[in-house]
Amino acid sequence: MIFLRLARLQDLSIKYKLFLSYLALILIPLCMFLYINASVSQRENEKDVLYSARQVLSQTRAFLEFKTESAVNSLNMIALNDTVQELSQTNRDLYRNNIGRWLLDAGTLDKVFLVSKSNPDIRHVRIYMKDGLVALAQNDTFKDLNRYLHSVWYESLMAEKNKIKWFGNGVFPQEGDEPSIHVIRSIPSSTNLLDSNGAVQLLLPSSTFQSILDQSVFTPSSKALILNGSHEIISTSSQFGRPDLQAYNGILSAFASEELRTGHLKTLEVNGEKLLVGAQHVRNTDWTLLLTTPYADIHSQSNKSRKPMILVFLLIALFTLPFSFFAASTAIKRIRALMVLTRKAVRGDYQTSLVPGSADEIGELIRSFNHMLTTISGNIEEKYLLGKEIKNLELRALQAQIDPHFLYNTLDLINWMSVKNQAPEIGVVVVALSKFYKLSLSDGQDIISIRNELEHVKTYIDIQNMRFGGSIQLEIEVPETVLSRSIIKIVLQPIVENAIIHGILEKPEERGTISIRSDFDGRSIILYVRDDGVGMPADRISKIMSKASEPKDRAGYGLKNIHERIQLVYGEEFGLAFDSEPGKGTTVSVRIPALPDAMS
């Protein structure tokens, strides 16, 4: 298939080959430049995105640590406060009998909670106690811990080594219009640090952390979220929608603990989407920050810079197509003109020429072609005239050697002497010879009828039969429509003579038959001269029709002379053809044009 396409491409005209070459020379470098630029741009863009992702991940983690550390500090100040320690261990019976003491201690705790007012991220402070103030009354600030000893959040808190636990919106019911993030610390017993007398809870607005996560989103589809140690979602960036917790827990499991500690970037495929994922642990919490960026966003940055280049490329291509075609057409214009002249020269028209137009290679080719046409035309004309003149001179020289009046008078004298001496055979020969030469001379005409040419052959056969005792038989089958046509004289007689001398007489019995018949197709006449002589091999035929034939080879030279005369008079498509087989005879075909009837 490839070779077939290459062959078809080779068969295209030069104009289309030049057009495709120009187009390739322009577009291929542009395509390569576009491809290389796009590849380099994409690699550089990916490097920039990786650098930006690392910076964003680090900065976001730092902001989160600042917020969480501030909240934990406030929490510690409350949980480890002496007053909180004391009041969380006070026996509840004291407050049941002394309402004034309850009011006084409640006011004291409120003053302790004032420390949280210095942190704007703290929405509310709540304390859980096993004893103390909750014995008399509970409110939004004081809660009875005994009711929550088996709750999820308290059991998780007590399971923590440092007794501090962060919770999202799923564990505690939402309070107010905005979700909160909860951080809880146990209040250690003054007598046993492993025991807990209560817990302090801080409510932080979820929007505080969401705003930090929003600032980490650096591409349109980037997402950020925080997962705690229980694989719960603490907070997400605002455009997150409903996160797939299972998918993000799967992402988190792809990172080793060391990678989470130092911060690491990985390329992962999640739900059929290729993502750049950054993960880092937030110090002083059980949180893990996850930052995901689709590679589609990364590549879209490259596509934005690639689109103008593609537009420029298309504009160049649109301009290149007509320009390349025009350039190819202009380059081939003079070559096409030269092709037209070449076709005319093939048909034999050497009289036209073309103006070179320039001194380039095509101009030089045109000048050389014009010179070649002039030379060929001159040589053909010269060869034609020279050949025709030579043949005419040869024939005229032959005719000039014979004075018709002297020849006829001499033959008449010989005939009179044969009668006087009573030798009638001599008279018959003389009459036949006289008729033979009369037909040969034909009153100086070069063109005679085929009828007269055949009469010339009959006379020649009569004379030869007188010589060889009637051993030659002549058969002629030529219709009247052919007999009246014209032919140059002395064409058939030399062929018949060659058939007798080199064909029939070389047979052991020296006897044979010569037949002459014809074909007429409306345009050409073919005369077939066949003998049943000894025939000749193919190399003998080639030698007769080649330049190797010399005058001393009378048979070859005579037949070659007839062939050349016919071609000089009628054209290259006419002449003699041979069909011979040793031992079976020879057929000579004489092809001439079917010209109008000749004057007999």
Secondary structure, DSSP 4 states (H G I P E B T S, - for coil): -HHHHHHHHHTS-HHHHHHHHHHHHHHHHHHHHHHHHHHHHHHHHHHHHHHHHHHHHHHHHHHHHHHHHHHHHHHHHHHT-HHHHHHHHS-THHHHS-HHHHHHHHHHHHHHHGGGGG-TT--EEEEEESSGGGGT---SSEEEGGGGTTSHHHHHHHHSSSSEEEE-TTTS---SSS-EEEEEEEEE-SS-TTSEEEEEEEEEEHHHHHHHHHHH--STT-EEEEE-TTS-EEEE-GGG-S--HHHHHHHHHTS-HHHHHH-EEEEEEETTEEEEEEEEEPTTSS-EEEEEEEHHHHHHHHHHHHHHHHHHHHHHHHHHHHHHHHHHHHHHHHHHHHHHHHHHHHTT---------SSSHHHHHHHHHHHHHHHHHHHHHHHHHHHHHHHHHHHHHHHHTS-HHHHHHHHHHHHHHHHHTT-HHHHHHHHHHHHHHHHHHGGG-SEEEHHHHHHHHHHHHHHHHHHHTS-EEEEEE--HHHHTBEEESSSHHHHHHHHIIIIITTSTT--EEEEEEEEE-SSEEEEEEEE-S----HHHHHHHHSTT--TTSHHHHHHHHHHHHHHHHH-TT-EEEEEEETTTEEEEEEEEE-PPBPP-
